[in-house]
Amino acid sequence: MFTIEHEFDATVITLMDEGETPLLEDVTINSFAECVTLEQLDPRTDQVQKITLSPEQLRDLAAALDLPEGVYQMREAPRGQPPS
């Protein structure tokens, strides 16, 4: 299950674990123009852990989810063509 909220300066997506118990803490994704942050409460320390990704890192992550093992470098495509 997830929610999407559009705020003034960000889109906020919250992912809620519905898998087998024990369930993991919610993950909150904040999408800003200049970066994307992922936040999750660490119940052992009771602190929120935060990861910040650049737009390029997010693009690479999205591509990596559908690729086999290996080393890849994304290149800008010529105008009118999809990136490779």
C-alpha positions as CSV (number, residue, x, y, z in Angstrom):
1,M,0.0,0.0,0.0
2,F,1.2,3.5,-0.7
3,T,0.0,7.1,-0.6
4,I,0.9,10.1,-2.8
5,E,0.6,13.7,-1.6
6,H,1.5,16.8,-3.6
7,E,2.9,19.5,-1.3
8,F,4.2,23.0,-2.1
9,D,7.8,22.1,-2.9
10,A,7.7,18.3,-3.1
11,T,5.8,15.2,-3.9
12,V,5.6,12.8,-0.9
13,I,5.2,9.1,-1.4
14,T,4.8,6.8,1.6
15,L,5.3,3.1,1.2
16,M,3.6,0.9,3.9
17,D,4.8,-2.7,4.3
18,E,1.9,-5.2,3.9
19,G,4.1,-8.3,3.6
20,E,4.6,-11.1,6.0
21,T,5.3,-10.3,9.7
22,P,7.4,-8.9,11.1
23,L,6.5,-5.8,9.1
24,L,9.1,-3.1,8.3
25,E,8.7,0.6,9.1
26,D,7.1,2.9,6.5
27,V,9.4,4.4,3.9
28,T,8.8,8.1,3.0
29,I,10.1,9.4,-0.4
30,N,10.3,13.1,-0.8
31,S,10.7,14.2,-4.5
32,F,12.1,17.7,-4.9
33,A,13.3,19.4,-8.1
34,E,16.9,19.0,-7.1
35,C,17.0,15.7,-5.2
36,V,15.0,12.8,-3.8
37,T,15.2,11.7,-0.2
38,L,14.2,8.4,1.3
39,E,13.5,8.2,5.0
40,Q,12.7,5.3,7.4
41,L,12.5,5.1,11.1
42,D,15.1,2.7,12.6
43,P,13.2,1.2,15.6
44,R,16.5,0.1,17.2
45,T,17.7,3.7,17.6
46,D,14.4,5.4,17.3
47,Q,16.0,7.8,14.7
48,V,15.0,8.4,11.2
49,Q,17.6,7.3,8.6
50,K,17.8,9.4,5.5
51,I,19.3,8.8,2.1
52,T,19.6,11.6,-0.6
53,L,19.7,10.8,-4.3
54,S,20.5,13.2,-7.2
55,P,18.1,13.1,-10.2
56,E,20.8,11.2,-12.0
57,Q,21.2,8.6,-9.3
58,L,17.4,8.1,-9.2
59,R,17.4,7.6,-13.0
60,D,20.2,5.0,-12.7
61,L,18.3,3.2,-9.9
62,A,15.2,3.0,-12.0
63,A,17.1,1.6,-14.9
64,A,19.1,-0.8,-12.8
65,L,15.9,-2.5,-11.5
66,D,15.4,-4.0,-15.0
67,L,18.9,-4.9,-16.0
68,P,21.1,-8.0,-15.4
69,E,24.3,-8.0,-13.4
70,G,27.0,-5.8,-14.9
71,V,28.5,-2.3,-15.0
72,Y,26.5,0.4,-16.9
73,Q,26.8,4.1,-17.7
74,M,23.7,6.0,-18.8
75,R,24.3,8.4,-21.7
76,E,22.2,11.4,-22.8
77,A,20.3,10.6,-26.0
78,P,20.2,12.9,-29.0
79,R,17.1,15.0,-29.1
80,G,14.0,13.0,-30.1
81,Q,15.4,9.7,-29.0
82,P,15.0,7.8,-25.7
83,P,18.1,7.7,-23.4
84,S,20.2,4.5,-23.5
